[in-house]
Amino acid sequence: MAASIMKIAVEHTNPSQVMCCIYSFFLAALLIPVEFKTIEKISSNVQFNTNYRGRGVIIGLFGCIVLGSHVFLLVAGILDLIFGFACIVFSFLSALPAPKSIINNWQNWEDFCAEGLDLDRPKEVEKKSPVRSTLAASLKKISPW
């Protein structure tokens, strides 16, 4: 959103650039609530935001719109394009879960932390990674004093 405003201020002589920046500003402003909380009515209408490929395309689109000759616009555009490309690459990895809103991720993190990280690891995990279990055992023997 800041890059859209900056591009309007820097390249205000071209009306098509101004209109694209205004549209991208409003689209970004509408997508912010979706990042914080999953709203079913919006999620059903804006399904491209519920997977990595759709997020990557929209972030890349924002990067293309704000890319300009000013240093701030150049950095913002390149970062948007890099993050958009990374999201598209993430969409091809089947091990990653679908992206969730920030509130859902925070709740999952709090639930994970509440379970207790001091519990012993399951035996199946230790069998699969003998180096990690050996390293953990040797680190437990080292005294900080």
Disulfide bonds with the S-S distance in Angstrom:
none
